[in-house]
């Protein structure tokens, strides 16, 4: 099953994609949130859809973030060997974890707004995990049972804020519009092998990232289990699993970054594509 949210910002309704068509399920589900994912919402929705007469939705509608704002976004840094190499970083012996503010979440095709005083706004195509069952001290063997689905995420980063302004990475990761998620959440049965997915990103039509989740340093079950040793993962929480090589920070001979007017497009096998137009901060 593929879950979408559609409509104007702040007024999105839940929907599903069936045979590439959009359908409104707001009569069956209030939203894709903690209550939904943690309360057998997916299984109930699957059954209800079979007998429901669902209104079809025009595909020209704006798609919002594929889930309601979760309790947290946990990100994994340097989880691809090639990305670690391009940033001259050592392969981490354990996952590097950091938070991304949930206020950064936007729809998959909403504009990216370069933050005030930003000089180094960068892109990062990533596979996102959506938690479907409360996870605390789970084993690797049980970890997949705690996953509701997967989504496309662009983990935008302001490298000066992140690296040169002291403190933790979170302030370089959490600017408004820095977390477009979607176009949809795919349930695990939609994905043949989560550890063999191509993910790519272009800027102004030029391919800059072209990787595969087979190059993870830490795989999906390990990541979920590992994070759950330090914090409780709640239904609807998002884990962003890292990015392959090709970010602005790693460009040769010199790093370069996004500017107003640029267009970023990205995608992952089985998880669709998204597109963000880059806008200057206007003070609005």
SULPEQUI-V714022 format. One line per field, one symbol per residue. psi: psi as a letter, one per 30 degrees, with the letter a starting at -180 (. if undefined). A space follows every 50 residues. Layout:
psi->???
This chain:
psi->kkklklalkfgklkllkkhglkkkgfffkeliaeeeefhgeeeeeeeeee fkjkkkkkfflkkakfllklfljkkkkhgkeeeeefghklkkflkkkllk kfffkllfglkkjklkgkfhklljkkkkkkkfkkjjhlleffeffgkeal lkkjikkjeeeeefglalfefffglkggikkaflkkleffjejfgikkkl klkhfkkekiakffgkekleeeeeeeeffflkklkflkkkglkllglefg kkfkkllklkflkkkllkkfgallkkkkllkfg.
